[in-house]
Amino acid sequence: MNRTQKSFCPILIILCCLSCSIFAQVSISEANDNLKNGKTALAISQFEQIIETFKDDENPNLDSLISAYEGLQYCYTVRFKLDSSIIVLKQAEDYFQSIGDDTRFLEFTVPRAEMYYLMSKFDEAKDIYFEALNNNNLSRDNRKRASLRVANIFMGKANKEKAYEYINIALDIAIEDNDTSLLGNIYEGYASIEMYFGNKNKALDHYINAIPYLKGQNKSMILSSTLRRIGNIFEELNNLDKAKDYVKKAMDVAKEYNLKKEIASCLNISGRIAKREGNCEKAIELFEESLPQFLNSRIVNNALSTISDIALCHLNLGNIKDAEKSLAQADDLLPKATVLNHIIAYHYTKFKFYIIKNNKEKATFHLNECRLISDGELGPRNVLTFLLMDKMYHEKFQNYKEALRASNRYYIFRDSINNLRQSEMVFDLEAQYKKKEQDKEIALLNNENKLKAERLSKQKITIVGGGLALLLFSLLSIFVYRLYKRVQVQNNLIKSSLNEKDTLLREIHHRVKNNLQVISSLLALQSKYVQDPIALAALKQGQERVHSMALIHQDLYENQDMSGVNTYNYLEQLCENLFDSYNIDEENISYNLMVEEMILDVDTMIPLGLILNELVSNALKHAFKDDQRGKIDIVLKEINNQIHLEISDNGSGVNDLSDIEGKSFGYELIKAFSKKLSAEMVINSENGLKIKLLISNYKKAA
């Protein structure tokens, strides 16, 4: 080979590598375009070919290979083939581990753990997260992400110490990195925890800390609700000027971004402030302005309390007839209400109405209703309301002995609440006092050290020996003091963790619900790039299935009892969402719930919810003709250690039961989850379609 040929070979090699790289970029771009256009199967085939081409190359373009793996994994994820998605991520891990690229290996480890987490396989996810966290090459972003997930997993296992250990790791890294996208949510979450336990002063601190980060991230919904909740705290503490200031700020944000529910909530708090100020006319105007949004959005509990407030204002103004009209409207909402605070507010208003009307029988009824509710675990505010009603009742009907006892109970309990509100201030003063006492003890110890040193010098001990003794004693004192402080900190952490189990569990359900909402949003975004009506329908069904699961976690973190899901509340929300999703006019198609209230475990409720989602969706789409007035009946009850689920409609039914078997993904989904629940399914197509499941494998919440 001559000199010219030798010099030309490297140029050829460079040109070949460059052409392969350009070809890969073009192919990846083409595959991504097919993915955006809904041609997922074609995109999968192209990504697989690109990966095989690169893996056969001795010097592959690793960035392009990563893009191909990520594209292939995303294709399987949008098609809900999560097992295939996990396989792709594991293949990528194995490849980069085989070439010794630890950094790129970890870029696929955390997403694989995420997939197991989304599939509720928490033990598998935890093991993979631990593997990643123990690797020093894990990036800080992935370390935050993995630590938060591990904390959530330990929270679900009721391991408070470990949950705090890992969530503190995530918080420390977020603070060091000034990760404003995460810090705002963390502070807002801590504030919600403190509010749940009634620590309003601490909650205020966390809410105020969250505001700058939420503003920086332009999180309008969370920012508005945070400002509103601060205003709500000040309103409950009777600091009305501060309450008005923060409610106005919340209203400004809500109006700027047209957040209708937030606007209604701000108007509602403004009405409560006006009521506290004694301006009942203004309060009525504000309450009535907020009410339509609650009614239109089917926010029954808020609507019930708002109408009760309107009626109470009318009573304070002496407008008995107007109060009676409002209470009649509240009567219709009461059966659907679920939050005890709002139910008690309704009974208090009705009680006061009948006290004014001098109707002892009906006043007694509403007093007893509150008594039954107060037998459960209620907050001090609601107990105080019941005691006030008891006092008013005996005073009105001239039972003077009982009136005196009721008055004593009321005033004693009211004073105890005021003492509790001052407990945090007392605790701070006590801590300052203890710190001073500790400083005195340390000063005394130092004085003792000096006396001992003088005695040693008087005894003519050498300067070196005395210095060494003093040094050793000082080091021992410092060691003992540090050990004491460390034990004190650990004890405080243990006490804190013992009080925050339920709140941490509430946080995990909140985050799971948010993750499901993200998946739903991804499906909605994907549908914009899909033209095929069948594919669009499949994406919409996917959104409904994800939303049915999100409702379960939303129910768990919004209610006090997080051990399980209330069947009636969940089915009502699910049906309302499906009717809204399909734009169903309830005058044409209605539904009737005959549901026995049970608290079912999450592992039972998720497959049951997905089955219900499929059956109700199928009835709404296929059961009724355009001019037919339809009705869907849903029955759920427990009989002889079995759950009986029956969904029936008066639609056109099916001519042959074989027409629905094996013809749709939804039917296959129903069969799969029925098998998981050990359910026997019976289908009857006479006079419409009736599907009945006898479920044997279910678990109630502990």
C-alpha positions in Angstrom: 0.0 0.0 0.0 1.5 3.4 -1.0 1.6 6.5 1.1 -1.4 8.1 -0.6 -3.6 5.0 0.1 -2.4 4.9 3.7 -3.4 8.5 4.3 -6.7 8.1 2.7 -7.9 5.1 4.9 -8.6 7.1 8.1 -10.6 9.6 6.0 -12.8 6.8 4.7 -13.3 5.4 8.2 -14.4 8.9 9.5 -16.8 9.4 6.5 -18.3 6.0 7.1 -18.9 6.6 10.8 -20.3 10.1 10.0 -22.7 8.7 7.4 -23.9 6.0 9.9 -24.5 8.6 12.5 -26.5 10.8 10.1 -28.4 7.8 8.9 -29.3 6.9 12.6 -30.5 10.4 13.3 -32.7 10.4 10.2 -34.1 7.0 11.2 -34.8 8.0 14.8 -36.5 11.2 13.5 -38.6 9.2 11.1 -39.6 6.8 13.9 -40.5 9.7 16.2 -42.7 11.2 13.5 -44.5 7.9 13.1 -45.0 7.8 16.8 -46.5 11.3 16.9 -48.8 10.4 14.0 -50.2 7.3 15.8 -48.3 4.7 13.8 -47.0 3.0 16.9 -46.5 -0.4 15.4 -44.3 1.0 12.6 -42.4 3.1 15.1 -41.7 0.1 17.3 -40.3 -1.9 14.3 -38.1 1.1 13.3 -36.7 1.6 16.8 -35.9 -2.1 17.1 -34.0 -2.1 13.8 -32.0 1.0 14.9 -31.1 -0.7 18.2 -29.9 -3.9 16.5 -27.9 -1.9 14.0 -26.1 0.1 16.8 -25.5 -2.9 19.0 -23.7 -4.7 16.0 -21.5 -1.6 15.5 -18.1 -1.7 17.2 -18.2 2.1 17.9 -21.9 3.0 18.2 -23.3 6.5 18.7 -24.4 6.0 22.3 -26.6 9.1 22.5 -28.5 7.9 19.4 -28.8 4.4 21.0 -30.2 5.9 24.2 -32.8 7.9 22.1 -33.8 4.6 20.3 -34.2 2.7 23.6 -36.2 5.6 25.1 -38.4 5.8 22.0 -39.1 2.1 22.0 -39.9 2.1 25.7 -42.3 5.1 25.2 -44.1 3.2 22.4 -44.9 0.3 24.7 -45.9 2.6 27.5 -48.5 4.5 25.4 -49.9 1.1 24.3 -50.2 0.1 28.0 -47.8 -2.8 27.5 -45.9 -2.0 30.7 -44.3 -5.5 30.9 -42.8 -4.9 27.4 -41.7 -1.5 28.5 -39.8 -3.0 31.5 -38.1 -5.5 29.2 -36.8 -2.7 27.0 -35.4 -0.8 30.0 -33.8 -4.0 31.3 -32.2 -4.6 27.9 -30.8 -1.1 27.9 -29.4 -1.6 31.4 -27.7 -4.8 30.4 -26.1 -3.3 27.3 -24.6 -0.3 29.1 -23.5 -2.4 32.0 -21.8 -4.8 29.6 -19.7 -1.9 28.1 -18.9 -0.6 31.6 -20.9 2.7 31.2 -22.3 3.0 34.8 -23.8 6.5 34.2 -25.9 5.6 31.2 -26.8 2.3 33.0 -28.4 4.2 35.8 -30.4 6.4 33.4 -32.5 3.3 32.7 -32.5 1.8 36.2 -34.7 4.5 37.9 -37.3 4.5 35.0 -37.6 0.7 35.3 -38.3 1.1 39.0 -40.9 3.8 38.1 -42.7 1.3 35.9 -42.9 -1.3 38.7 -44.1 1.5 41.0 -46.9 2.5 38.6 -47.9 -1.2 38.4 -48.2 -1.2 42.2 -45.3 -3.8 42.4 -43.8 -1.9 45.3 -41.4 -4.6 46.6 -39.8 -4.9 43.1 -39.6 -1.2 42.8 -38.0 -0.7 46.2 -35.2 -3.3 45.4 -34.4 -1.5 42.2 -34.5 2.0 43.8 -32.1 0.7 46.6 -29.7 -0.6 43.9 -29.7 2.8 42.3 -29.3 4.7 45.5 -26.3 2.6 46.6 -24.5 3.6 43.4 -22.3 6.7 43.7 -22.7 7.5 40.0 -26.5 8.1 40.4 -27.3 11.7 39.3 -28.7 14.2 41.9 -32.1 14.5 40.0 -32.5 10.7 40.0 -31.4 10.5 43.6 -34.2 13.0 44.6 -36.7 11.1 42.5 -35.7 7.7 43.9 -35.6 8.9 47.5 -39.1 10.3 47.3 -40.5 7.1 45.8 -38.7 5.0 48.5 -40.2 7.3 51.2 -43.7 6.7 49.7 -43.2 3.0 49.6 -42.1 2.9 53.3 -45.0 5.1 54.1 -47.3 2.5 52.6 -45.7 -0.1 54.8 -46.2 2.1 57.9 -42.4 2.3 58.5 -42.3 5.9 59.7 -38.6 6.0 60.5 -37.5 4.9 57.1 -40.1 7.1 55.3 -38.7 10.1 57.1 -35.1 9.1 56.4 -35.6 9.0 52.7 -38.0 12.0 52.3 -35.4 14.1 54.3 -32.8 13.0 51.8 -34.9 14.3 48.9 -35.6 17.5 50.8 -32.0 18.1 51.6 -30.9 17.6 48.0 -33.8 19.9 46.7 -32.7 22.6 49.1 -29.0 22.3 48.1 -30.0 22.3 44.4 -32.6 25.1 44.9 -35.0 22.9 43.1 -38.0 25.2 43.2 -40.2 22.9 41.2 -40.0 20.4 44.1 -39.6 22.7 47.1 -43.0 24.4 46.7 -44.8 21.1 46.7 -42.9 19.8 49.7 -43.7 22.9 51.8 -47.3 22.8 50.7 -47.5 19.1 51.6 -46.0 19.7 55.0 -48.5 22.5 55.6 -51.4 20.1 54.8 -50.0 17.7 57.3 -49.8 20.3 60.1 -53.4 21.5 59.2 -54.7 17.9 59.5 -53.4 17.7 63.0 -54.6 21.2 63.9 -51.2 22.8 64.1 -52.3 26.0 62.4 -49.2 28.2 63.3 -46.8 25.6 61.9 -49.0 25.2 58.9 -48.9 28.9 58.3 -45.1 28.8 58.3 -45.0 26.0 55.7 -47.6 27.7 53.5 -45.8 31.0 53.5 -42.5 29.2 52.7 -44.1 27.5 49.7 -45.4 30.7 48.1 -42.2 32.0 46.5 -41.4 28.6 45.0 -45.0 28.2 43.6 -44.8 31.7 42.1 -41.5 30.9 40.4 -42.9 27.7 38.8 -46.1 29.5 37.8 -48.2 26.8 39.5 -51.4 28.8 39.5 -53.8 26.3 40.9 -51.6 25.3 43.9 -50.6 29.0 44.5 -54.2 30.1 44.6 -55.3 27.3 46.9 -52.3 28.0 49.2 -53.1 31.7 49.5 -56.7 30.8 50.1 -55.9 28.3 52.8 -53.7 30.9 54.6 -56.7 33.2 54.5 -58.9 30.4 55.8 -56.5 29.9 58.8 -56.5 33.6 59.6 -60.3 33.6 59.4 -60.6 30.7 61.9 -58.1 32.5 64.2 -60.4 35.6 63.9 -57.6 37.7 62.3 -59.9 39.1 59.7 -57.6 41.8 58.2 -55.0 39.2 57.4 -57.7 36.8 56.2 -59.0 39.5 53.7 -55.5 40.2 52.5 -54.6 36.6 51.6 -58.1 35.8 50.1 -57.7 38.8 47.8 -54.3 37.6 46.7 -55.8 34.1 46.0 -58.7 35.7 44.1 -56.3 37.7 41.9 -54.5 34.5 40.9 -57.7 32.6 40.3 -59.2 35.3 38.1 -56.0 35.7 36.1 -56.0 32.0 35.2 -59.8 31.6 35.1 -59.8 29.0 37.9 -63.6 28.8 38.4 -63.6 26.5 41.5 -60.9 28.6 43.2 -62.9 31.8 42.5 -66.0 30.2 44.1 -63.9 29.0 47.1 -62.5 32.5 47.6 -66.0 34.0 47.5 -67.1 31.5 50.1 -64.4 32.4 52.5 -65.1 36.1 51.9 -68.7 35.4 52.9 -67.6 33.8 56.1 -65.4 36.8 56.9 -68.4 39.1 56.3 -70.6 36.9 58.5 -68.0 37.1 61.3 -68.0 40.9 60.9 -71.8 40.9 61.3 -72.5 42.0 57.8 -75.0 39.3 56.9 -76.4 41.1 53.8 -72.9 41.1 52.2 -72.3 37.6 53.3 -75.4 36.4 51.6 -74.4 38.1 48.3 -71.0 36.4 48.4 -72.4 33.0 49.3 -75.0 33.2 46.5 -72.3 34.2 44.0 -70.2 31.1 44.9 -73.0 28.6 45.1 -73.7 28.0 41.3 -70.1 26.9 40.7 -70.4 24.3 43.5 -73.7 23.1 42.2 -72.6 22.9 38.6 -69.4 21.1 39.6 -71.4 18.7 41.8 -69.3 19.7 44.8 -72.1 18.6 47.1 -70.4 19.1 50.5 -69.4 22.7 49.8 -72.8 23.5 48.3 -74.5 22.1 51.4 -72.4 24.2 53.8 -72.8 27.3 51.6 -76.6 27.0 51.6 -76.6 26.4 55.4 -74.5 29.7 55.8 -77.0 31.6 53.6 -79.9 30.3 55.7 -78.1 31.2 59.0 -77.5 34.7 57.7 -81.2 35.0 56.9 -82.1 33.8 60.4 -79.7 36.4 61.9 -81.5 39.1 59.9 -84.9 37.8 60.9 -85.8 36.7 57.4 -87.5 33.4 58.4 -89.2 32.7 55.1 -86.0 33.2 53.1 -84.2 30.9 55.5 -86.9 28.3 55.1 -86.5 28.4 51.3 -82.7 27.9 51.6 -83.1 25.1 54.0 -85.5 23.3 51.6 -82.7 23.4 49.0 -80.2 22.0 51.6 -82.6 19.2 52.4 -82.2 17.9 48.8 -78.4 17.9 49.0 -78.1 16.3 52.5 -78.4 12.6 51.3 -75.4 13.1 49.0 -73.2 14.8 51.5 -70.3 12.9 53.0 -68.1 15.4 55.0 -69.2 15.5 58.7 -68.2 19.1 59.1 -70.7 20.2 56.5 -73.4 17.9 57.7 -73.1 19.3 61.2 -73.3 22.8 59.9 -76.6 21.9 58.1 -78.1 20.3 61.3 -77.0 23.3 63.4 -78.8 25.7 61.0 -82.0 23.6 60.9 -81.8 23.3 64.7 -81.6 27.1 65.1 -84.5 27.5 62.6 -86.8 25.3 64.7 -85.6 26.9 67.9 -86.8 30.2 66.5 -90.0 28.6 65.3 -90.5 27.1 68.8 -90.8 23.6 67.3 -89.5 21.3 70.0 -90.0 18.0 68.2 -88.0 19.0 65.1 -85.3 20.8 67.1 -84.9 17.7 69.2 -84.4 15.6 66.0 -81.6 17.8 64.7 -80.0 17.9 68.1 -80.0 14.1 68.3 -78.6 13.9 64.8 -75.6 16.0 65.9 -75.3 13.9 69.1 -75.0 10.7 67.0 -72.4 12.2 64.8 -70.4 13.6 67.8 -70.2 10.0 69.2 -67.5 9.4 66.5 -64.1 11.1 66.2 -64.7 14.8 65.6 -62.6 17.9 65.8 -63.0 20.3 68.8 -64.8 22.8 66.6 -67.7 20.4 65.9 -67.9 19.2 69.5 -68.2 22.9 70.6 -71.0 23.4 68.1 -72.9 20.4 69.6 -72.4 21.7 73.1 -73.7 25.1 72.1 -76.8 23.5 70.6 -77.4 21.5 73.8 -77.1 24.7 75.8 -79.6 26.6 73.5 -82.1 23.7 73.6 -82.4 23.5 77.4 -82.5 27.3 77.7 -85.2 27.6 75.1 -87.5 24.9 76.6 -86.9 26.1 80.2 -85.1 22.9 81.5 -83.1 25.0 83.9 -81.1 22.3 85.6 -79.9 20.8 82.3 -79.4 24.3 80.9 -77.0 25.0 83.7 -75.1 21.8 83.2 -75.0 22.3 79.4 -73.7 25.9 79.9 -70.9 24.6 82.2 -69.9 22.0 79.7 -69.9 24.5 76.8 -67.8 27.2 78.6 -65.3 24.7 80.0 -64.8 23.1 76.6 -64.5 26.5 74.9 -61.9 27.6 77.4 -60.0 24.4 76.8 -59.9 25.0 73.1 -58.4 28.5 73.7 -55.8 26.9 75.9 -54.9 24.5 73.2 -54.5 27.3 70.7 -51.9 28.8 73.1 -50.1 25.4 73.7 -47.6 26.0 70.9 -46.6 29.4 72.4 -46.3 27.7 75.8 -44.1 24.9 74.2 -41.8 27.6 72.7 -41.5 29.3 76.1 -40.8 26.0 77.8 -38.1 25.2 75.2 -36.4 28.6 75.8 -36.6 28.0 79.6 -35.0 24.5 79.2 -32.2 26.0 77.0 -31.4 28.6 79.7 -31.3 25.8 82.3 -28.9 23.8 80.1 -26.7 26.9 79.7 -26.6 27.3 83.5 -25.7 23.6 84.0 -22.8 24.0 81.4 -21.6 27.1 83.2 -21.6 25.3 86.5 -19.7 22.4 85.0 -17.1 24.9 83.6 -16.8 26.5 87.1 -16.2 23.1 88.6 -13.5 22.4 86.0 -11.7 25.6 87.0 -11.9 24.7 90.7 -10.5 21.3 90.0 -7.7 22.8 88.0 -6.9 25.2 90.8 -6.8 22.3 93.3 -4.5 20.4 91.0 -2.2 23.3 90.8 -2.2 23.8 94.5 -1.2 20.2 95.0 1.9 21.0 92.9 0.9 18.7 90.0 3.1 19.5 87.0 1.8 22.0 84.4 1.9 19.4 81.7 0.0 16.8 83.8 -2.6 19.5 84.8 -3.0 20.6 81.2 -3.5 17.1 80.0 -6.0 16.4 82.7 -8.0 19.6 81.9 -7.9 18.8 78.2 -9.2 15.3 78.7 -11.9 16.5 81.0 -13.0 19.2 78.5 -13.1 16.7 75.6 -15.1 14.4 77.8 -17.6 17.2 78.6 -17.9 18.2 75.0 -18.4 14.6 74.0 -21.1 14.1 76.7 -22.8 17.3 75.7 -22.9 16.4 72.0 -24.1 12.9 72.9 -26.9 14.5 75.0 -27.9 16.8 72.1 -27.8 13.9 69.6 -30.0 11.8 71.8 -32.4 14.7 72.3 -32.7 15.3 68.5 -33.3 11.6 67.9 -36.0 11.5 70.6 -37.7 14.5 69.0 -37.6 12.8 65.6 -39.1 9.6 67.1 -41.9 11.6 68.8 -42.6 13.5 65.6 -42.7 10.4 63.4 -45.1 8.7 65.8 -47.6 11.6 65.3 -47.3 11.6 61.5 -48.1 8.2 60.2 -51.6 9.0 58.8 -50.4 12.3 57.2 -47.5 10.5 55.4 -49.9 7.9 54.2 -52.2 10.7 52.9 -49.2 12.2 51.0 -48.5 8.9 49.2 -52.1 8.6 48.0 -51.9 12.3 46.9 -48.8 11.7 44.9 -50.2 8.4 43.3 -53.3 10.3 42.3 -51.1 13.1 40.8 -49.1 10.5 38.9 -52.3 9.0 37.5 -53.4 12.4 36.5 -50.1 12.9 34.6 -50.7 9.6 32.8 -54.3 10.7 31.9 -52.8 14.0 30.6 -50.3 12.1 28.5 -53.1 10.1 26.9 -55.1 13.3 26.2 -52.0 14.9 24.6 -51.4 11.8 22.6 -54.9 11.8 21.3 -54.2 15.2 19.6 -51.9 13.4 17.2 -54.2 10.5 16.4 -56.7 10.7 13.5 -58.1 7.2 13.6 -61.4 7.2 15.4 -60.9 3.7 16.8 -57.5 4.7 18.2 -59.1 7.9 19.6 -61.8 5.9 21.3 -59.2 3.5 22.8 -57.2 6.5 24.2 -60.4 7.9 25.7 -61.2 4.5 27.3 -57.6 4.4 28.6 -58.1 7.9 30.2 -61.3 6.7 31.9 -59.6 3.6 33.3 -56.7 5.7 34.7 -59.2 8.2 36.1 -61.2 5.4 37.8 -58.0 4.4 39.6 -57.2 8.1 40.4 -60.6 8.5 42.1 -59.7 5.7 44.5 -56.5 7.4 45.7 -58.2 10.8 45.7 -60.9 9.3 48.0 -58.2 7.9 50.3 -56.3 11.2 50.8 -59.3 13.5 51.1 -61.1 11.4 53.8 -60.0 10.9 57.4 -60.2 7.1 57.2 -57.4 6.0 54.8 -57.6 2.3 55.5 -59.9 1.8 52.5 -62.4 3.2 50.0 -66.1 4.0 50.7 -68.0 2.1 48.0 -71.0 4.4 47.8 -68.9 7.6 47.5 -66.6 6.1 44.9 -69.4 4.7 42.7 -71.2 8.0 42.8 -68.1 9.9 41.7 -67.3 7.4 39.0 -70.8 7.5 37.5 -70.9 11.3 37.6 -67.5 11.5 35.8 -68.5 9.0 33.1 -71.8 10.9 32.5 -69.8 14.1 32.2 -67.2 12.5 30.0 -69.8 11.2 27.5 -71.9 14.4 27.7 -74.9 12.5 28.8 -78.1 14.5 29.5 -79.6 13.0 32.6 -83.1 13.7 31.3 -82.4 11.1 28.6 -80.3 8.6 30.5 -80.4 8.3 34.3 -78.7 6.0 36.8 -79.8 4.6 40.1 -77.4 3.5 42.9 -78.4 0.8 45.3 -75.1 0.4 47.0 -74.4 -0.9 50.5 -71.8 1.2 52.1 -68.6 -0.8 52.7 -65.0 0.2 53.2 -63.0 -2.0 50.8 -59.2 -2.5 50.6 -57.4 -0.7 47.7 -56.3 -4.0 46.2 -60.0 -5.0 45.9 -61.3 -1.6 44.9 -59.0 -1.0 41.9 -60.1 -4.1 39.9 -63.7 -3.6 41.0 -63.5 0.0 39.9 -62.1 -0.9 36.5 -64.9 -3.5 36.0 -67.5 -0.9 36.9 -65.9 1.6 34.5 -66.0 -0.8 31.6 -69.6 -1.9 32.2 -71.1 1.6 32.8 -69.1 3.0 29.8 -70.4 0.1 27.6 -74.0 0.8 28.6 -73.6 4.6 27.9 -72.1 3.9 24.5 -74.1 1.0 23.1 -77.3 0.3 25.2 -79.6 3.0 24.1 -80.9 4.3 20.8 -81.0 8.1 20.1 -84.7 8.5 21.0 -84.8 6.0 23.9 -85.0 7.2 27.5 -82.5 5.0 29.3 -81.9 3.9 32.8 -78.9 2.1 34.4 -79.3 0.4 37.7 -76.2 -0.4 39.8 -76.5 -2.8 42.8 -73.7 -3.6 45.2 -74.2 -5.6 48.4 -72.6 -8.2 50.6 -74.5 -11.5 51.0 -73.1 -14.6 52.7 -69.5 -13.6 52.4 -69.8 -12.7 48.8 -70.1 -9.3 47.1 -73.0 -9.2 44.7 -72.5 -6.7 41.9 -75.3 -6.2 39.3 -75.4 -3.7 36.5 -78.5 -3.6 34.3 -80.0 -1.3 31.7 -83.3 -1.1 29.8 -81.6 -0.7 26.5 -81.7 -2.8 23.3 -79.6 -5.7 24.8 -77.8 -8.2 22.6 -79.1 -10.8 20.2 -76.5 -13.4 20.9 -74.2 -13.5 24.0 -71.4 -14.7 21.8 -71.4 -11.3 20.2 -69.7 -9.7 23.2 -67.3 -12.5 24.1 -63.7 -12.0 22.9 -64.7 -9.1 20.7 -63.2 -6.2 22.7 -60.3 -5.3 25.0 -62.9 -4.1 27.6 -64.5 -7.5 27.8 -61.1 -9.2 28.1 -60.3 -6.7 30.9 -63.5 -7.5 32.7 -62.8 -11.3 32.5 -59.2 -10.8 33.7 -60.2 -8.7 36.8 -63.2 -11.1 37.5 -60.7 -13.9 37.6 -58.5 -11.9 40.0 -61.5 -11.4 42.3 -62.6 -15.0 41.9 -65.9 -13.7 40.6 -68.6 -15.8 38.9 -70.2 -13.7 36.0 -73.8 -14.2 34.8 -75.1 -12.4 31.7 -78.8 -12.0 30.9 -80.0 -10.2 27.8 -83.8 -10.2 28.4 -85.3 -6.7 28.6 -82.0 -5.0 28.1 -78.7 -6.3 29.4 -78.0 -7.5 33.0 -74.5 -8.5 34.1 -74.1 -10.0 37.6 -70.8 -10.8 39.3 -70.6 -12.9 42.5 -67.2 -11.9 44.0 -65.6 -14.3 46.5 -62.0 -13.0 46.7 -62.3 -9.5 48.4 -60.9 -7.8 51.4 -62.4 -5.2 53.6 -60.3 -2.4 55.1 -59.0 -3.2 58.6 
